[in-house]
């Protein structure tokens, strides 16, 4: 579900981005799910991954 929401909000994810999301622990996935509500596009997602 999280990957579908990210794709809808940010556009198509690369294989590397998909793998990064899959490898997050459950707490990080919860944080990402909340953060993506404020994402305006791929740049916001990339910044989140880098932190």
N, C-alpha and C positions, 0 to 999 in steps of 0.2 A: 504494500500500500504506500509506504513512504517513497519508494522509487517512482511510482506512478504520480504521486503528488508533486515530487520534484520535477519530473518531466513536464507536467502540465504547467507548472509555475515558471520553470527556467529554460525549457526546451530540451532537446535530446541530449542525454548524458553520454559521455564517452565510456568505453569499457572500463577505463581506469577509475573514473568517478563512480561508476556503479560498484566496482569492487571496494572502493574506499567506504562507501555507505554500508555495504554488506558486512564489512569487517568491523564496523563500530560496535561497541558494547551497547547493551540495552539503555543505559543511562544517556549515552551520547546520542542514540537514536531518538530518545525522547526530547533531548535538547534541540536536535535538528528539526524534529517535527514541529516544535514550537517556533523556532527561528524562521522556518520557511514561510510562516504566515506573513512575515514582514519582508521577505525577499521580493525584489522587483525584477529580478532576472538572473542570468547565469553569473554575472559578476558578484552578486551578493553571495551566491552559493560557493563560488570559488574562494572568496574571502573567508567564509565560515570554515571551509576545509583547511585553510592555511593556519588558522589560529590554534 
